[in-house]
């Protein structure tokens, strides 16, 4: 039964990756290509090559991502490489089908006001980025390189490499999308806006919907506070003993993770007790038996 469940989970995972790839291709076809701007990374370069040379994004994606996935298979993470390869193949196939047989009337041509198109494309891209990352996959291109660099040189910040590549895409797009020799900064601005939208939404999905707050409380009233945490907030807590460096006195230290909407209620509880010090931290995601009570 365990093996069967594992196979089922694997099948579901790959199916979801294929769906995400199809959605990503649809986003490019509907919002990016008809509005003459290049998104971020390798796909941005592929979009500009298609604009200038007519060489399809579908073919360019395969030419770049297949070798990168093979490289990743032998150097980083086999599962990551295979899932990214599946994403890249499905993305290229779906985009090619849309390019050859799609209804162009469905494309959103914003003409003079392209910000809405960028917002829509960035939203789709961000959702896809976030989900693929959580499934130990990627959309290919610089994500594969980032995976390799992170493994070999974890102290390096790949953000700067990604930023430099996106900056090059933004600058080059000014010339690629020039109209009759007349240059415009609009494509560069649209590229940067797309980067911001997709990164912001992608990070939100990566963090997940289980964001919470962690309170660390140093107090002489641990029993009373513990009781209120259990009765009013319906949570438990962890209690340890700490020693003050200056006073050399022992006090109880309570660690408790609560839901976002309970922070005011928790603060109200703490204000009742003197000789109590606390600070709060944001928790991006909770793992395990953490239930939303209210």
Secondary structure by P-SEA (a helix, b strand, c coil): caaaaaaaaaaaaaaaaaaaaaaaaaaaaccccccccccccaaaaaaaaaacccccaaaaaaaccaaaaaaaaacccaaaaaaaaaaaaaaaaaaaaaaacccccccccccccaaaaaaaaaaaaaaaaaaaaaacccccaaaaaaaaaaaacccccaaaaaaaaaaaaaaaaaaaacccccccaaaaaaaaaaaaaaaaaaaaaaaccccbbbbbbbccaaaaaaaaaaccccccbbbbbbbbccccbbbbbbbbbbcccaaaaaaaaaaacccccbbbbbbccccccccccc
